[in-house]
Amino acid sequence: MKAIVFIAIVMVSCSNIKNIGGNTYKYKSEKRTLELSFENGSICRLKNTFFCMDIAPNVREITIICNYKRNGDTIFLRNIDCNSDTCKKALTISIPPQESSECFFLSSSSRKRNTTFAPDYATEYEKYGLIPNIDIDTLYVVKNKIILYKRDSLTNVGFIFK
């Protein structure tokens, strides 16, 4: 009997998200939140908010609206602007440099690489300021988290939403 109770507890603690409709999942970093909201059975929003009052209002909050379809632990997204299965947008949303005392990582100096002979580490902008652009993408449900990972030949970006 104890073994059955233990197995039941393990199965419940390892279960994945059952219903995503009506839920919001967040990725938080310094001065920024990226929210993935599933509003009903087919519409979701990816909203990036920078908590900096000294940047342009059109950069402070950016929202992408998508259709979604879930198949088990996989969620397929399609930007509502995409009309075909071959829709291809830039990997990230381009944000012009913002000279900000609150969000230093959006400035032009935070985008420059300082080394030429050492390993190529991410800039402050790449660590804290990149916003993924949704075209046709796949999310993965792992336990109680949703993972978004995108890449092209030069760059990759990933976020874990809780």
Backbone torsions as a table, in degrees:
resi	resn	phi	psi	omega
1	MET	NA	-41.1	178.8
2	LYS	-61.2	-38.1	179.7
3	ALA	-64.4	-38.9	179.0
4	ILE	-65.9	-43.0	178.2
5	VAL	-63.1	-43.4	179.1
6	PHE	-61.4	-45.8	179.3
7	ILE	-62.0	-40.7	178.9
8	ALA	-63.5	-42.1	179.2
9	ILE	-64.7	-43.6	179.1
10	VAL	-62.7	-43.6	-179.2
11	MET	-63.9	-39.8	179.4
12	VAL	-68.4	-42.0	-177.4
13	SER	-71.0	-22.3	-179.6
14	CYS	-99.7	3.5	-175.7
15	SER	-70.7	152.1	178.9
16	ASN	-86.5	173.2	176.0
17	ILE	-63.4	125.2	-177.9
18	LYS	-85.8	-48.9	-175.2
19	ASN	-125.7	119.0	-179.0
20	ILE	-97.1	-19.8	-179.0
21	GLY	-58.2	130.3	-179.6
22	GLY	83.8	1.7	-177.9
23	ASN	-107.6	155.3	176.7
24	THR	-123.9	134.6	178.9
25	TYR	-119.7	141.2	-172.1
26	LYS	-125.6	145.9	167.5
27	TYR	-117.2	125.5	-178.7
28	LYS	-120.1	138.7	171.4
29	SER	-141.3	-173.0	-176.7
30	GLU	-59.5	117.4	175.9
31	LYS	62.8	25.7	-176.2
32	ARG	-157.7	145.0	172.6
33	THR	-132.4	136.6	173.9
34	LEU	-116.0	116.7	-176.2
35	GLU	-112.1	136.1	175.4
36	LEU	-115.5	108.5	-175.7
37	SER	-112.2	125.4	176.0
38	PHE	-100.1	104.9	-169.4
39	GLU	-81.6	-33.4	177.4
40	ASN	-155.0	-154.8	-176.8
41	GLY	-73.6	-5.6	-176.9
42	SER	-147.1	-11.2	-177.0
43	ILE	-112.1	135.2	172.9
44	CYS	-136.3	161.5	178.7
45	ARG	-129.2	135.5	171.1
46	LEU	-109.3	112.0	-175.6
47	LYS	-118.7	123.4	175.3
48	ASN	-102.1	129.1	177.7
49	THR	-127.7	121.9	171.5
50	PHE	-95.0	128.6	-179.1
51	PHE	-92.7	67.0	-177.7
52	CYS	-139.2	117.7	-177.6
53	MET	-80.8	-11.6	-177.0
54	ASP	-101.2	27.9	173.1
55	ILE	-119.8	165.6	-177.8
56	ALA	-59.6	137.7	-179.0
57	PRO	-58.0	-34.0	-179.8
58	ASN	-73.0	-12.1	177.0
59	VAL	-97.6	-29.2	-175.5
60	ARG	-57.6	-41.3	179.6
61	GLU	-136.1	122.8	-179.6
62	ILE	-127.7	128.9	-178.5
63	THR	-124.5	136.0	174.3
64	ILE	-116.6	129.3	179.1
65	ILE	-102.2	135.3	-175.5
66	CYS	-135.2	156.8	164.2
67	ASN	-92.5	147.6	176.7
68	TYR	-136.5	156.3	175.3
69	LYS	-142.3	131.0	-179.1
70	ARG	-104.0	137.3	174.7
71	ASN	-134.1	95.7	-177.2
72	GLY	65.7	-122.5	-179.1
73	ASP	-95.7	18.0	179.2
74	THR	-121.4	135.1	177.8
75	ILE	-120.6	124.8	179.8
76	PHE	-100.3	128.7	179.2
77	LEU	-111.0	146.1	172.5
78	ARG	-141.1	120.5	177.0
79	ASN	-57.0	138.4	-178.8
80	ILE	-65.5	-16.5	176.2
81	ASP	-80.2	-9.6	-178.4
82	CYS	-89.6	120.5	-178.9
83	ASN	-99.8	-12.4	-177.5
84	SER	-132.2	168.8	179.3
85	ASP	-76.3	-4.9	-179.8
86	THR	-108.7	17.3	-179.6
87	CYS	-58.8	131.6	-179.6
88	LYS	-138.6	115.3	176.5
89	LYS	-110.2	169.6	176.0
90	ALA	-59.9	151.7	-178.7
91	LEU	-59.3	-42.3	179.3
92	THR	-128.2	161.7	176.8
93	ILE	-82.5	128.1	-178.7
94	SER	-76.6	124.5	178.3
95	ILE	-115.3	125.5	177.2
96	PRO	-65.4	150.1	179.1
97	PRO	-54.4	138.4	178.8
98	GLN	-120.6	119.8	177.3
99	GLU	-83.3	97.3	-171.4
100	SER	-127.0	135.8	174.5
101	SER	-82.1	-23.0	-179.2
102	GLU	-87.2	-41.1	-179.6
103	CYS	-114.8	72.0	-177.4
104	PHE	-57.0	-28.8	-175.7
105	PHE	-71.4	-8.1	176.7
106	LEU	-94.4	-3.8	-177.4
107	SER	-74.9	164.2	179.6
108	SER	-67.4	-33.8	-179.7
109	SER	-69.0	-26.9	-179.8
110	SER	-76.7	-8.1	-179.2
111	ARG	-95.4	-9.6	-176.9
112	LYS	-87.9	142.7	175.8
113	ARG	-88.3	136.9	-174.6
114	ASN	-94.5	-17.8	-176.2
115	THR	-115.8	154.2	176.9
116	THR	-121.3	-20.7	-176.4
117	PHE	-113.1	-5.7	-178.2
118	ALA	-98.7	174.8	175.8
119	PRO	-57.2	151.7	-174.9
120	ASP	-89.5	85.7	-179.3
121	TYR	-81.8	158.0	179.8
122	ALA	-65.2	143.2	174.9
123	THR	-77.3	169.2	177.4
124	GLU	-61.0	-38.0	177.5
125	TYR	-63.2	-43.8	179.4
126	GLU	-66.4	-33.7	179.4
127	LYS	-72.8	-41.6	-169.6
128	TYR	-119.1	-12.7	-171.2
129	GLY	-115.3	-8.8	-178.2
130	LEU	-70.7	136.4	177.1
131	ILE	-116.3	120.6	179.5
132	PRO	-66.9	141.7	177.5
133	ASN	-103.4	129.4	-177.8
134	ILE	-94.6	127.0	168.4
135	ASP	-118.3	-92.6	170.6
136	ILE	-120.6	109.6	-171.6
137	ASP	-133.2	166.4	-179.5
138	THR	-124.2	132.2	173.8
139	LEU	-108.7	153.2	179.6
140	TYR	-123.0	132.6	177.0
141	VAL	-94.2	120.5	178.4
142	VAL	-130.9	112.6	-173.9
143	LYS	53.7	-121.2	-178.0
144	ASN	-104.6	30.0	-178.2
145	LYS	-129.1	156.1	175.0
146	ILE	-119.8	130.1	-175.5
147	ILE	-111.4	129.9	173.2
148	LEU	-115.4	122.7	178.1
149	TYR	-133.9	127.0	-179.9
150	LYS	-132.4	147.7	176.3
151	ARG	-154.0	157.2	169.1
152	ASP	-133.5	-165.1	-174.8
153	SER	-68.5	-19.8	-176.9
154	LEU	-113.0	-27.3	-169.1
155	THR	-136.9	152.0	168.0
156	ASN	-137.5	145.8	178.6
157	VAL	-133.8	144.2	179.4
158	GLY	-147.2	146.2	179.9
159	PHE	-140.1	142.2	174.1
160	ILE	-113.5	117.1	-179.7
161	PHE	-95.7	133.6	178.5
162	LYS	-116.0	NA	NA
